[in-house]
């Protein structure tokens, strides 16, 4: 919301500047105020769109400065043999055999 707030402050400043410059250039006060209003609308539109872009952007993944390793005290009970590499063709053959048996039954 700070981008929107600063954008609106800048749009107000732009409107005041446009009004002041238009009136000092000799335009009637109505035309000077209209120019300031148009400048404010354009500036506020830019501020709203800038805030929209910033708010809808996905968050940036920041790398963690501290690494947390959850080491259990019961690490000796872990079954390391269960995590051996497997052969995918063997697993597919077992799966196909199980499917064939279930279809035959």
Backbone torsions as a table, in degrees:
resi	resn	phi	psi	omega
1	UNK	NA	-17.2	-179.2
2	UNK	-68.8	-34.1	178.0
3	UNK	-63.9	-40.3	177.8
4	UNK	-65.9	-43.6	-179.6
5	UNK	-61.4	-48.1	179.4
6	UNK	-66.6	-34.0	176.7
7	UNK	-65.4	-39.1	177.7
8	UNK	-69.7	-37.3	174.9
9	UNK	-62.1	-41.3	178.1
10	UNK	-66.0	-37.0	178.6
11	UNK	-67.1	-37.6	176.4
12	UNK	-64.9	-43.8	177.2
13	UNK	-62.2	-39.7	177.7
14	UNK	-65.0	-38.8	179.1
15	UNK	-66.6	-42.8	178.4
16	UNK	-64.1	-42.8	179.6
17	UNK	-64.1	-42.9	179.5
18	UNK	-65.3	-40.0	178.3
19	UNK	-65.4	-45.0	-178.9
20	UNK	-64.4	-44.1	179.8
21	UNK	-67.0	-38.2	179.3
22	UNK	-67.2	-41.6	-179.9
23	UNK	-70.7	-34.6	178.1
24	UNK	-75.2	-18.5	176.5
25	UNK	-82.3	-5.7	175.2
26	UNK	105.0	4.5	177.7
27	UNK	-73.7	151.6	174.1
28	UNK	-62.8	156.7	-174.7
29	UNK	-61.8	-32.1	179.2
30	UNK	-65.3	-43.5	179.3
31	UNK	-68.2	-36.4	179.0
32	UNK	-65.9	-41.9	178.2
33	UNK	-66.5	-38.5	177.5
34	UNK	-64.0	-40.4	176.8
35	UNK	-63.5	-39.5	177.0
36	UNK	-65.3	-39.4	178.6
37	UNK	-65.0	-41.8	178.4
38	UNK	-65.0	-39.5	178.0
39	UNK	-65.2	-39.5	177.9
40	UNK	-64.8	-42.0	-179.8
41	UNK	-64.2	-41.0	179.0
42	UNK	-66.5	-42.7	179.6
43	UNK	-66.7	-40.0	179.3
44	UNK	-70.0	-33.1	176.1
45	UNK	-63.4	-43.2	177.2
46	UNK	-63.6	-40.4	-179.9
47	UNK	-65.4	-42.6	179.2
48	UNK	-64.6	-42.7	179.2
49	UNK	-67.9	-36.0	176.8
50	UNK	-64.3	-42.1	178.0
51	UNK	-66.3	-37.1	178.2
52	UNK	-63.2	-42.8	179.6
53	UNK	-65.1	-42.0	-178.3
54	UNK	-69.5	-40.2	-176.1
55	UNK	-74.8	-27.9	-178.1
56	UNK	-95.7	-0.9	178.0
57	UNK	-71.9	141.9	178.0
58	UNK	-67.0	148.0	-179.3
59	UNK	-66.7	148.0	179.7
60	UNK	-83.4	130.7	178.8
61	UNK	-76.4	118.4	179.9
62	UNK	-99.1	135.3	176.9
63	UNK	-69.0	139.5	-178.5
64	UNK	-72.3	133.9	-179.6
65	UNK	-77.4	-25.6	178.2
66	UNK	-116.0	138.2	-178.5
67	UNK	-100.4	126.8	180.0
68	UNK	-109.2	115.3	175.8
69	UNK	-107.2	115.7	178.4
70	UNK	-86.5	99.5	179.5
71	UNK	-101.8	121.5	179.9
72	UNK	-81.0	153.1	175.4
73	UNK	-72.6	-25.9	-176.5
74	UNK	-92.1	40.5	-176.9
75	UNK	-70.3	-20.3	-179.8
76	UNK	-72.9	-21.4	-178.3
77	UNK	-84.2	-2.1	-177.8
78	UNK	-73.1	134.3	-178.2
79	UNK	-90.8	99.4	-177.5
80	UNK	-76.1	-24.3	-178.6
81	UNK	-70.0	-22.7	-178.5
82	UNK	-72.4	-16.4	-177.7
83	UNK	-102.3	34.8	177.0
84	UNK	-78.9	153.6	176.9
85	UNK	-63.4	146.1	-179.0
86	UNK	-118.9	160.5	178.3
87	UNK	-96.5	120.1	-179.1
88	UNK	-64.2	-39.9	176.7
89	UNK	-61.2	-35.3	178.3
90	UNK	-67.2	-40.5	179.4
91	UNK	-66.6	-40.4	178.3
92	UNK	-64.9	-38.8	178.4
93	UNK	-64.9	-41.9	177.6
94	UNK	-64.0	-40.7	179.4
95	UNK	-64.7	-44.8	179.5
96	UNK	-64.0	-37.7	177.8
97	UNK	-65.0	-39.7	179.3
98	UNK	-67.2	-37.4	178.4
99	UNK	-67.3	-41.4	178.9
100	UNK	-63.8	-39.4	178.5
101	UNK	-65.7	-39.0	-178.9
102	UNK	-71.1	-29.5	177.1
103	UNK	-75.1	-33.6	-178.9
104	UNK	-72.6	-27.3	-176.4
105	UNK	-80.4	NA	NA
